[in-house]
Amino acid sequence: MQTMKNPAIIGLLILGITGAGLAADGQEAPISLEAAREHGRAESRFLKESTAESTSTPSDAVPASNVAAFRESVEPVLKKSCLACHGPEKSEGRLRIDQLNPDLLTGPDVERWREVFGAISKSEMPPEDAAEYALADADRGRIVDWLTEELRAASLVRRNIKEHSSFRRLTNYEYNYALQDLLGLPYNLANNLPPESTSEDGFKNSSELLQMSVMQFQIYRETALKALKRATVSGERPPAVTYIISMPEEFEKAAPKKEEAATDAGEKKKRKPRNQHELFHVETGEIIDFFGGEAYSLRRMELWDGPLLLGTHRVQLHADGHAFIVTSLSHGQAAYQEHLKVLLTHTRLKGIQWINFNHFQVEITTIEPG
């Protein structure tokens, strides 16, 4: 609380209360400012707790390492099942069990013991194909129990001595969110930061990977300055402009437009049925409503090879004996034109109007027999 951290404020309050009480009795306040400060320090719970923490001995909260249990029940099992692959003759993974310090509270091998704990607790070691070094369930349980207690005690010691703090920089998304929250800007402000590395477990906020180089510090600083410029307004404040809108007048203006739009929509609906076809007259540029639809323009033309009927083919008719075909070919137009000539020779059509759209132009070709 603020009153606990500032004894001067407490002293002034006490002085004011005491002075008010004495003034009510018609007496002069005998307490001084320094006396009020001392009284505030004496009554401060914050200072009392701080003094108690500073006078307490570290031995009250720090546990002791259980090396005796290691020598008695853990070390013989490790030598029997692990020393063949992690000993003086052979050290797979650069791990030697016989050289690890069993004092996890003050020793330097806490992380290596953590690796051993993970491998044994998950039954990854000893491997299944090494039957002569297999661990019994009771032996595995003793190792896991001892390591669990020692790792917990080591973690407690590290927190109490306050020498092993995790200092890391903010990730890209954390830095971006921090800038957005501080400045109230909804933009992506940290998009120019280098990409993040990913740990083996797939995390991007692992403290081991979030170190800060000189280049990253410079980019973080430049990003913050640019964000401040976007959020800070410089120059003279423009005069305020107030707009007063009369809602009745706006409704009166909008009513005729709404009626006119409804009338136009009704006329269009009457004039042009839904899904109505239209034809474009090339010479005059006029658009003509075509009320026939596909039922009248699509025909199945018979394909003949002399006196032999081969079948039928659907064509789009636009006049008596004339059909039109629309394509969008960017290459192979010559081959398709030969195909249309062959089609024309096997039908009763007088001609085919071929309209082809490509990327550059519209090609209109008239194909007739002969």
C-alpha positions as a Markdown table, in Angstrom:
| # | Residue | x | y | z |
|---|---|---|---|---|
| 1 | Met | 0.0 | 0.0 | 0.0 |
| 2 | Gln | 1.1 | 3.6 | -0.6 |
| 3 | Thr | 0.7 | 4.6 | 3.0 |
| 4 | Met | 3.1 | 1.8 | 4.1 |
| 5 | Lys | 5.8 | 2.8 | 1.6 |
| 6 | Asn | 5.8 | 6.6 | 2.6 |
| 7 | Pro | 6.1 | 7.1 | 6.3 |
| 8 | Ala | 6.1 | 10.9 | 5.8 |
| 9 | Ile | 2.5 | 10.8 | 4.6 |
| 10 | Ile | 1.5 | 8.7 | 7.7 |
| 11 | Gly | 3.2 | 11.2 | 9.9 |
| 12 | Leu | 1.4 | 14.2 | 8.4 |
| 13 | Leu | -1.9 | 12.4 | 8.7 |
| 14 | Ile | -1.3 | 11.5 | 12.3 |
| 15 | Leu | -0.1 | 15.1 | 13.0 |
| 16 | Gly | -3.3 | 16.5 | 11.4 |
| 17 | Ile | -5.6 | 14.2 | 13.3 |
| 18 | Thr | -3.8 | 14.9 | 16.6 |
| 19 | Gly | -3.7 | 18.6 | 16.0 |
| 20 | Ala | -7.4 | 18.6 | 15.2 |
| 21 | Gly | -8.2 | 16.7 | 18.4 |
| 22 | Leu | -6.1 | 19.0 | 20.5 |
| 23 | Ala | -7.5 | 22.1 | 18.8 |
| 24 | Ala | -11.0 | 20.9 | 19.7 |
| 25 | Asp | -10.0 | 20.7 | 23.3 |
| 26 | Gly | -8.5 | 24.1 | 23.1 |
| 27 | Gln | -4.9 | 22.8 | 23.6 |
| 28 | Glu | -1.8 | 23.3 | 21.3 |
| 29 | Ala | -0.4 | 20.2 | 19.5 |
| 30 | Pro | 2.8 | 19.1 | 21.2 |
| 31 | Ile | 3.9 | 16.6 | 18.5 |
| 32 | Ser | 6.5 | 17.6 | 15.9 |
| 33 | Leu | 6.9 | 16.4 | 12.3 |
| 34 | Glu | 9.9 | 14.2 | 13.2 |
| 35 | Ala | 8.0 | 12.6 | 16.0 |
| 36 | Ala | 5.1 | 11.9 | 13.6 |
| 37 | Arg | 7.6 | 10.2 | 11.2 |
| 38 | Glu | 9.0 | 8.0 | 13.9 |
| 39 | His | 5.5 | 7.0 | 15.0 |
| 40 | Gly | 4.6 | 6.2 | 11.4 |
| 41 | Arg | 7.7 | 4.0 | 11.1 |
| 42 | Ala | 6.9 | 2.2 | 14.3 |
| 43 | Glu | 3.3 | 1.4 | 13.1 |
| 44 | Ser | 4.3 | 0.5 | 9.5 |
| 45 | Arg | 3.5 | -3.2 | 8.8 |
| 46 | Phe | 5.6 | -3.0 | 5.6 |
| 47 | Leu | 8.7 | -2.0 | 7.6 |
| 48 | Lys | 8.0 | -4.7 | 10.2 |
| 49 | Glu | 7.8 | -7.4 | 7.5 |
| 50 | Ser | 11.0 | -6.1 | 5.8 |
| 51 | Thr | 12.9 | -6.1 | 9.1 |
| 52 | Ala | 11.7 | -9.7 | 9.9 |
| 53 | Glu | 12.9 | -10.9 | 6.5 |
| 54 | Ser | 16.3 | -9.3 | 6.8 |
| 55 | Thr | 16.9 | -10.7 | 10.3 |
| 56 | Ser | 15.8 | -14.3 | 9.5 |
| 57 | Thr | 18.6 | -16.7 | 8.9 |
| 58 | Pro | 18.9 | -18.6 | 5.6 |
| 59 | Ser | 19.1 | -21.9 | 7.4 |
| 60 | Asp | 15.4 | -21.5 | 8.4 |
| 61 | Ala | 14.1 | -21.9 | 4.8 |
| 62 | Val | 16.9 | -23.7 | 2.9 |
| 63 | Pro | 16.8 | -27.5 | 3.0 |
| 64 | Ala | 19.9 | -29.7 | 3.1 |
| 65 | Ser | 21.1 | -32.1 | 0.4 |
| 66 | Asn | 20.4 | -35.7 | 1.0 |
| 67 | Val | 23.7 | -37.2 | -0.2 |
| 68 | Ala | 23.5 | -40.0 | 2.3 |
| 69 | Ala | 20.4 | -41.5 | 0.6 |
| 70 | Phe | 22.2 | -41.3 | -2.7 |
| 71 | Arg | 25.2 | -43.2 | -1.5 |
| 72 | Glu | 23.1 | -45.8 | 0.1 |
| 73 | Ser | 20.3 | -46.6 | -2.3 |
| 74 | Val | 20.7 | -44.7 | -5.6 |
| 75 | Glu | 24.4 | -44.9 | -6.5 |
| 76 | Pro | 24.7 | -48.7 | -6.4 |
| 77 | Val | 21.7 | -49.0 | -8.8 |
| 78 | Leu | 23.1 | -46.4 | -11.2 |
| 79 | Lys | 26.5 | -48.1 | -11.3 |
| 80 | Lys | 24.9 | -51.5 | -12.0 |
| 81 | Ser | 22.5 | -50.3 | -14.8 |
| 82 | Cys | 24.0 | -47.1 | -16.2 |
| 83 | Leu | 27.8 | -47.2 | -15.8 |
| 84 | Ala | 28.3 | -49.5 | -18.8 |
| 85 | Cys | 27.1 | -46.9 | -21.3 |
| 86 | His | 27.7 | -43.7 | -19.2 |
| 87 | Gly | 31.0 | -44.5 | -17.5 |
| 88 | Pro | 34.8 | -44.2 | -18.0 |
| 89 | Glu | 34.9 | -46.8 | -20.8 |
| 90 | Lys | 32.0 | -45.5 | -22.8 |
| 91 | Ser | 30.1 | -42.2 | -22.4 |
| 92 | Glu | 27.1 | -42.0 | -24.7 |
| 93 | Gly | 25.7 | -38.4 | -25.0 |
| 94 | Arg | 28.9 | -37.2 | -23.2 |
| 95 | Leu | 27.2 | -38.2 | -19.9 |
| 96 | Arg | 29.2 | -39.9 | -17.2 |
| 97 | Ile | 27.1 | -41.0 | -14.2 |
| 98 | Asp | 30.2 | -41.6 | -12.0 |
| 99 | Gln | 31.3 | -37.9 | -12.4 |
| 100 | Leu | 28.0 | -36.2 | -11.6 |
| 101 | Asn | 27.9 | -34.3 | -8.3 |
| 102 | Pro | 25.1 | -35.8 | -6.1 |
| 103 | Asp | 24.7 | -32.5 | -4.2 |
| 104 | Leu | 22.0 | -30.8 | -6.4 |
| 105 | Leu | 21.6 | -27.9 | -4.0 |
| 106 | Thr | 25.1 | -26.4 | -4.5 |
| 107 | Gly | 26.7 | -28.6 | -7.2 |
| 108 | Pro | 27.1 | -27.7 | -10.8 |
| 109 | Asp | 25.3 | -30.7 | -12.4 |
| 110 | Val | 21.6 | -29.9 | -11.7 |
| 111 | Glu | 20.7 | -29.8 | -15.4 |
| 112 | Arg | 22.4 | -33.1 | -16.1 |
| 113 | Trp | 20.5 | -34.7 | -13.2 |
| 114 | Arg | 17.3 | -33.2 | -14.7 |
| 115 | Glu | 18.1 | -35.1 | -18.0 |
| 116 | Val | 18.7 | -38.3 | -16.0 |
| 117 | Phe | 15.4 | -37.8 | -14.2 |
| 118 | Gly | 13.5 | -37.4 | -17.5 |
| 119 | Ala | 15.0 | -40.5 | -19.1 |
| 120 | Ile | 14.5 | -42.8 | -16.1 |
| 121 | Ser | 11.0 | -41.5 | -15.2 |
| 122 | Lys | 9.8 | -42.1 | -18.8 |
| 123 | Ser | 11.4 | -45.5 | -18.9 |
| 124 | Glu | 13.6 | -44.4 | -21.8 |
| 125 | Met | 16.7 | -45.6 | -20.0 |
| 126 | Pro | 18.0 | -48.2 | -19.8 |
| 127 | Pro | 16.9 | -49.2 | -23.3 |
| 128 | Glu | 14.6 | -52.1 | -23.8 |
| 129 | Asp | 17.1 | -54.1 | -25.9 |
| 130 | Ala | 19.6 | -54.1 | -23.0 |
| 131 | Ala | 18.0 | -56.7 | -20.8 |
| 132 | Glu | 21.1 | -57.3 | -18.6 |
| 133 | Tyr | 20.9 | -53.6 | -17.5 |
| 134 | Ala | 17.1 | -53.5 | -16.9 |
| 135 | Leu | 15.9 | -51.6 | -13.9 |
| 136 | Ala | 13.5 | -53.2 | -11.5 |
| 137 | Asp | 10.4 | -51.2 | -10.7 |
| 138 | Ala | 11.5 | -50.7 | -7.1 |
| 139 | Asp | 15.0 | -49.5 | -8.1 |
| 140 | Arg | 13.5 | -47.1 | -10.7 |
| 141 | Gly | 11.1 | -45.8 | -8.0 |
| 142 | Arg | 13.9 | -45.1 | -5.6 |
| 143 | Ile | 15.9 | -43.2 | -8.2 |
| 144 | Val | 12.8 | -41.2 | -9.2 |
| 145 | Asp | 11.8 | -40.4 | -5.7 |
| 146 | Trp | 15.3 | -39.2 | -4.7 |
| 147 | Leu | 15.7 | -37.0 | -7.8 |
| 148 | Thr | 12.2 | -35.6 | -7.3 |
| 149 | Glu | 12.9 | -34.4 | -3.8 |
| 150 | Glu | 16.4 | -33.1 | -4.7 |
| 151 | Leu | 15.3 | -31.2 | -7.8 |
| 152 | Arg | 12.4 | -29.6 | -5.8 |
| 153 | Ala | 14.9 | -28.6 | -3.0 |
| 154 | Ala | 17.4 | -27.3 | -5.6 |
| 155 | Ser | 14.7 | -25.2 | -7.2 |
| 156 | Leu | 13.7 | -23.8 | -3.8 |
| 157 | Val | 17.3 | -22.9 | -3.0 |
| 158 | Arg | 17.8 | -21.1 | -6.3 |
| 159 | Arg | 14.6 | -19.0 | -5.7 |
| 160 | Asn | 15.7 | -18.1 | -2.2 |
| 161 | Ile | 19.2 | -17.0 | -3.0 |
| 162 | Lys | 17.9 | -15.0 | -6.0 |
| 163 | Glu | 21.0 | -15.6 | -8.1 |
| 164 | His | 19.3 | -17.5 | -10.9 |
| 165 | Ser | 16.8 | -15.2 | -12.4 |
| 166 | Ser | 15.6 | -15.7 | -16.0 |
| 167 | Phe | 16.2 | -12.5 | -17.9 |
| 168 | Arg | 15.0 | -12.4 | -21.5 |
| 169 | Arg | 13.6 | -10.0 | -24.0 |
| 170 | Leu | 10.0 | -9.8 | -25.2 |
| 171 | Thr | 9.1 | -11.9 | -28.2 |
| 172 | Asn | 7.9 | -10.2 | -31.4 |
| 173 | Tyr | 4.2 | -10.7 | -30.6 |
| 174 | Glu | 4.7 | -9.7 | -26.9 |
| 175 | Tyr | 6.5 | -6.5 | -27.9 |
| 176 | Asn | 3.8 | -5.7 | -30.4 |
| 177 | Tyr | 1.0 | -6.3 | -27.9 |
| 178 | Ala | 2.8 | -4.2 | -25.3 |
| 179 | Leu | 3.1 | -1.3 | -27.7 |
| 180 | Gln | -0.6 | -1.6 | -28.7 |
| 181 | Asp | -1.7 | -1.7 | -25.1 |
| 182 | Leu | 0.5 | 1.3 | -24.0 |
| 183 | Leu | -0.2 | 3.5 | -27.0 |
| 184 | Gly | -3.8 | 2.4 | -27.8 |
| 185 | Leu | -2.9 | 1.7 | -31.5 |
| 186 | Pro | -4.5 | -1.2 | -33.3 |
| 187 | Tyr | -1.7 | -1.5 | -35.9 |
| 188 | Asn | 1.0 | -4.1 | -36.3 |
| 189 | Leu | 3.9 | -2.1 | -34.9 |
| 190 | Ala | 6.6 | -4.8 | -34.7 |
| 191 | Asn | 6.5 | -6.2 | -38.2 |
| 192 | Asn | 10.1 | -5.3 | -39.0 |
| 193 | Leu | 11.6 | -7.4 | -36.2 |
| 194 | Pro | 13.7 | -10.5 | -37.1 |
| 195 | Pro | 11.8 | -13.8 | -37.0 |
| 196 | Glu | 11.8 | -15.8 | -33.7 |
| 197 | Ser | 13.6 | -19.1 | -33.2 |
| 198 | Thr | 11.6 | -22.1 | -32.0 |
| 199 | Ser | 12.6 | -24.5 | -29.2 |
| 200 | Glu | 12.6 | -28.3 | -29.6 |
| 201 | Asp | 9.2 | -28.3 | -28.0 |
| 202 | Gly | 7.8 | -25.8 | -30.5 |
| 203 | Phe | 7.7 | -22.8 | -28.1 |
| 204 | Lys | 8.8 | -19.3 | -29.1 |
| 205 | Asn | 9.0 | -17.8 | -25.6 |
| 206 | Ser | 11.8 | -20.0 | -24.2 |
| 207 | Ser | 14.2 | -17.8 | -22.2 |
| 208 | Glu | 17.2 | -19.7 | -23.5 |
| 209 | Leu | 16.5 | -18.5 | -27.1 |
| 210 | Leu | 15.4 | -14.9 | -26.3 |
| 211 | Gln | 18.7 | -13.2 | -25.9 |
| 212 | Met | 19.2 | -9.7 | -27.2 |
| 213 | Ser | 21.9 | -8.7 | -29.6 |
| 214 | Val | 23.0 | -5.1 | -30.4 |
| 215 | Met | 21.1 | -5.2 | -33.7 |
| 216 | Gln | 17.9 | -6.4 | -32.0 |
| 217 | Phe | 18.2 | -3.7 | -29.3 |
| 218 | Gln | 18.6 | -1.1 | -32.0 |
| 219 | Ile | 15.5 | -2.4 | -33.9 |
| 220 | Tyr | 13.4 | -2.5 | -30.8 |
| 221 | Arg | 14.4 | 1.1 | -30.0 |
| 222 | Glu | 13.6 | 2.3 | -33.5 |
| 223 | Thr | 10.3 | 0.5 | -33.5 |
| 224 | Ala | 9.3 | 2.1 | -30.2 |
| 225 | Leu | 10.3 | 5.6 | -31.5 |
| 226 | Lys | 8.2 | 5.1 | -34.7 |
| 227 | Ala | 5.3 | 3.9 | -32.6 |
| 228 | Leu | 5.5 | 7.0 | -30.4 |
| 229 | Lys | 5.5 | 9.2 | -33.4 |
| 230 | Arg | 2.4 | 7.6 | -34.7 |
| 231 | Ala | 0.7 | 8.0 | -31.4 |
| 232 | Thr | 1.9 | 11.5 | -30.6 |
| 233 | Val | 0.3 | 14.6 | -32.1 |
| 234 | Ser | 2.6 | 17.6 | -32.8 |
| 235 | Gly | 1.9 | 21.1 | -33.8 |
| 236 | Glu | -0.9 | 23.5 | -32.9 |
| 237 | Arg | -4.2 | 22.0 | -32.0 |
| 238 | Pro | -6.7 | 22.6 | -34.8 |
| 239 | Pro | -9.9 | 24.4 | -34.0 |
| 240 | Ala | -12.9 | 22.2 | -33.1 |
| 241 | Val | -15.6 | 21.9 | -35.8 |
| 242 | Thr | -19.1 | 21.2 | -34.7 |
| 243 | Tyr | -21.7 | 19.9 | -37.1 |
| 244 | Ile | -25.4 | 20.2 | -36.1 |
| 245 | Ile | -27.7 | 18.0 | -38.2 |
| 246 | Ser | -31.4 | 18.3 | -38.0 |
| 247 | Met | -32.9 | 14.9 | -38.2 |
| 248 | Pro | -36.4 | 16.0 | -39.4 |
| 249 | Glu | -34.8 | 17.9 | -42.3 |
| 250 | Glu | -32.7 | 14.9 | -43.2 |
| 251 | Phe | -35.8 | 12.6 | -43.2 |
| 252 | Glu | -37.6 | 15.1 | -45.4 |
| 253 | Lys | -34.7 | 15.1 | -47.9 |
| 254 | Ala | -34.4 | 11.3 | -47.9 |
| 255 | Ala | -38.2 | 10.6 | -48.4 |
| 256 | Pro | -38.5 | 11.7 | -52.1 |
| 257 | Lys | -35.3 | 9.8 | -53.0 |
| 258 | Lys | -36.6 | 6.7 | -51.4 |
| 259 | Glu | -39.9 | 7.0 | -53.2 |
| 260 | Glu | -38.1 | 7.7 | -56.5 |
| 261 | Ala | -35.9 | 4.7 | -56.1 |
| 262 | Ala | -38.9 | 2.5 | -55.3 |
| 263 | Thr | -40.6 | 3.7 | -58.4 |
| 264 | Asp | -37.6 | 3.1 | -60.6 |
| 265 | Ala | -37.2 | -0.4 | -59.2 |
| 266 | Gly | -40.9 | -1.1 | -59.9 |
| 267 | Glu | -40.6 | 0.1 | -63.5 |
| 268 | Lys | -37.5 | -1.9 | -64.1 |
| 269 | Lys | -39.2 | -5.0 | -62.6 |
| 270 | Lys | -42.2 | -4.5 | -64.9 |
| 271 | Arg | -40.1 | -3.7 | -68.0 |
| 272 | Lys | -37.6 | -6.5 | -67.7 |
| 273 | Pro | -38.5 | -10.0 | -66.5 |
| 274 | Arg | -36.0 | -11.9 | -64.4 |
| 275 | Asn | -33.4 | -13.9 | -66.3 |
| 276 | Gln | -34.4 | -12.2 | -69.6 |
| 277 | His | -32.0 | -12.6 | -72.5 |
| 278 | Glu | -30.7 | -9.6 | -74.5 |
| 279 | Leu | -29.1 | -9.4 | -78.0 |
| 280 | Phe | -26.6 | -6.8 | -79.1 |
| 281 | His | -27.0 | -5.4 | -82.6 |
| 282 | Val | -23.4 | -4.9 | -84.0 |
| 283 | Glu | -24.3 | -2.3 | -86.6 |
| 284 | Thr | -26.5 | 0.0 | -84.5 |
| 285 | Gly | -25.2 | -0.8 | -81.0 |
| 286 | Glu | -28.7 | -1.3 | -79.8 |
| 287 | Ile | -29.6 | -3.8 | -77.1 |
| 288 | Ile | -32.7 | -5.8 | -78.0 |
| 289 | Asp | -34.7 | -7.9 | -75.5 |
| 290 | Phe | -34.8 | -11.5 | -76.6 |
| 291 | Phe | -37.9 | -13.2 | -75.1 |
| 292 | Gly | -37.3 | -16.5 | -76.6 |
| 293 | Gly | -34.6 | -17.7 | -74.3 |
| 294 | Glu | -32.6 | -20.9 | -74.6 |
| 295 | Ala | -35.6 | -23.0 | -75.5 |
| 296 | Tyr | -35.8 | -21.2 | -78.8 |
| 297 | Ser | -32.2 | -20.4 | -79.6 |
| 298 | Leu | -30.7 | -23.9 | -78.7 |
| 299 | Arg | -31.2 | -26.6 | -81.3 |
| 300 | Arg | -30.0 | -30.1 | -81.7 |
| 301 | Met | -28.7 | -30.3 | -85.3 |
| 302 | Glu | -28.4 | -33.7 | -87.1 |
| 303 | Leu | -25.0 | -34.7 | -88.2 |
| 304 | Trp | -24.9 | -36.6 | -91.5 |
| 305 | Asp | -22.2 | -38.4 | -93.4 |
| 306 | Gly | -23.9 | -38.7 | -96.7 |
| 307 | Pro | -27.0 | -40.8 | -96.2 |
| 308 | Leu | -25.7 | -42.0 | -92.8 |
| 309 | Leu | -27.0 | -40.2 | -89.6 |
| 310 | Leu | -24.2 | -39.9 | -87.1 |
| 311 | Gly | -26.1 | -38.2 | -84.3 |
| 312 | Thr | -27.0 | -34.7 | -83.1 |
| 313 | His | -25.0 | -31.7 | -81.9 |
| 314 | Arg | -26.3 | -28.7 | -79.9 |
| 315 | Val | -25.8 | -25.3 | -81.5 |
| 316 | Gln | -26.9 | -21.7 | -80.7 |
| 317 | Leu | -29.1 | -20.3 | -83.5 |
| 318 | His | -29.3 | -16.6 | -84.1 |
| 319 | Ala | -31.0 | -16.7 | -87.6 |
| 320 | Asp | -32.5 | -19.3 | -89.9 |
| 321 | Gly | -29.8 | -21.8 | -90.7 |
| 322 | His | -27.0 | -19.8 | -89.0 |
| 323 | Ala | -25.4 | -20.6 | -85.6 |
| 324 | Phe | -22.9 | -18.8 | -83.4 |
| 325 | Ile | -20.3 | -20.2 | -81.1 |
| 326 | Val | -18.4 | -18.2 | -78.4 |
| 327 | Thr | -15.0 | -19.3 | -77.1 |
| 328 | Ser | -12.1 | -17.9 | -75.1 |
| 329 | Leu | -9.1 | -19.5 | -76.8 |
| 330 | Ser | -5.6 | -17.9 | -76.4 |
| 331 | His | -4.0 | -20.5 | -78.7 |
| 332 | Gly | -5.0 | -23.2 | -81.1 |
| 333 | Gln | -7.5 | -21.1 | -83.0 |
| 334 | Ala | -6.5 | -22.5 | -86.4 |
| 335 | Ala | -7.1 | -26.1 | -85.3 |
| 336 | Tyr | -10.5 | -25.1 | -83.8 |
| 337 | Gln | -11.5 | -23.3 | -87.0 |
| 338 | Glu | -10.8 | -26.6 | -89.0 |
| 339 | His | -13.0 | -28.4 | -86.5 |
| 340 | Leu | -15.8 | -26.0 | -87.1 |
| 341 | Lys | -15.5 | -26.4 | -90.9 |
| 342 | Val | -15.8 | -30.2 | -90.5 |
| 343 | Leu | -18.8 | -29.7 | -88.2 |
| 344 | Leu | -20.4 | -27.4 | -90.9 |
| 345 | Thr | -20.0 | -30.0 | -93.6 |
| 346 | His | -22.0 | -32.6 | -91.6 |
| 347 | Thr | -25.0 | -30.3 | -90.8 |
| 348 | Arg | -27.7 | -28.5 | -92.7 |
| 349 | Leu | -26.4 | -25.1 | -91.5 |
| 350 | Lys | -25.6 | -22.4 | -93.9 |
| 351 | Gly | -22.9 | -20.8 | -91.8 |
| 352 | Ile | -21.3 | -20.5 | -88.3 |
| 353 | Gln | -20.4 | -17.2 | -86.7 |
| 354 | Trp | -17.4 | -17.8 | -84.4 |
| 355 | Ile | -16.6 | -15.3 | -81.7 |
| 356 | Asn | -13.4 | -15.8 | -79.8 |
| 357 | Phe | -12.2 | -13.7 | -76.8 |
| 358 | Asn | -8.5 | -13.9 | -76.0 |
| 359 | His | -6.3 | -11.7 | -73.7 |
| 360 | Phe | -5.8 | -9.0 | -76.4 |
| 361 | Gln | -8.7 | -8.8 | -78.8 |
| 362 | Val | -12.1 | -10.1 | -79.9 |
| 363 | Glu | -12.0 | -12.2 | -83.1 |
| 364 | Ile | -15.2 | -12.7 | -85.2 |
| 365 | Thr | -14.9 | -15.3 | -87.9 |
| 366 | Thr | -17.6 | -16.3 | -90.4 |
| 367 | Ile | -17.4 | -19.9 | -91.5 |
| 368 | Glu | -19.4 | -21.0 | -94.6 |
| 369 | Pro | -19.5 | -24.1 | -96.6 |
| 370 | Gly | -17.0 | -24.5 | -99.5 |
